């Protein structure tokens, strides 16, 4: 996949970094490059644009990250069962435009596609985290930005896959909705990088997942990286409750298992559509004709709109049941749901974050 850019803004301090050189050398002809003293100003929303958030996606800002790279998963809380995930922030925003995406609210004031040219500083943070962890850790880069979008320009994946290949207690998770895997196929990951795809049925893809790779292309890309020695996982998230959803998700899993045996899949993460009032308003304003955003939902105790709990539970249980038919040991867990929902939908209590995190990172 390739994504168009209107312009690139290069923070003056970062102009001689390897990342800046790679991006500028690989840009399509005609894309202007502007130097700015502070990339934060270039990342701010253009309030004169018809859709400031969409305009920000087409404006790349190469800049220095001014805070640490590693942090806990923003979805973690005492309210929810947690998978022990750590997040490494290498970029912000995404060139794709999914109707349900939380970034529409989360980075609304700073929608420029920020990419951090001082990303090599993250290696020292990783060294410190590994030294003090005492257990295997799974570290992902796909929370505030797709892990592989623009990888053809940045080449960042190569540096991180090589680093993690030498760390037996760390697993890198690259999460994506693209099929941009060419850089990965050049490198031996030694099994320390897990590539995961968010998957949705065809109806959700066509309605809501704009400028993403089709589900079939994502599955084909997963098969290729699996054959190249990477581990793979899948996020069915957000699961959207619409008429016929149970059949569509079963058909999606049928297609997946026809290509990749369940026994070769590390995990499935399941999560229902959830939106804060602000996100719901923004999404419906930007995509007023998307039927996936117009379902009947209730305001849950966590302050997010969700499908009725019995409906969510039924969908989770049906999907888990279809995976269980493969008779594999593939791990299935819920994202941003409480322990009670986990027990009712999956038939067991969730492991502790440390235990599940270690398992997903390749521990016992």
Secondary structure, 3 states (H helix, E strand, C coil): CCCCCCEEEEEHHHCCCHHHHHHHHHCCCCCEEEEECCHHHHHCCCCCCCCHHHHHHCEEEEECCCCCCEEECCCCCCCCCCCCCEEECCEECCCCEECCCCHHHHCCCCCCEEEECCCCHHHHHHHHHHHHHCCCEEEECCCCCCCCCCHHHHCHHHHHHHHHHCCCCEEEEEEECCCCCCCHHHCCCCCCEEEEEECCCHHHHHHHEECCCCHHHHHHHHHHHHHCCCEEEEEEEEECCCCCHHHHHHHHHHHHHHHCCHHHEEEEEEEECEEEHHHHHHHHHHCCCCHHHCCCCEECCCCEEECCHHHHHHHHHHHHHHHHCCCCCCEEEECCCCHHHHHHHHCCCCCCHHHHHHHHCCCC
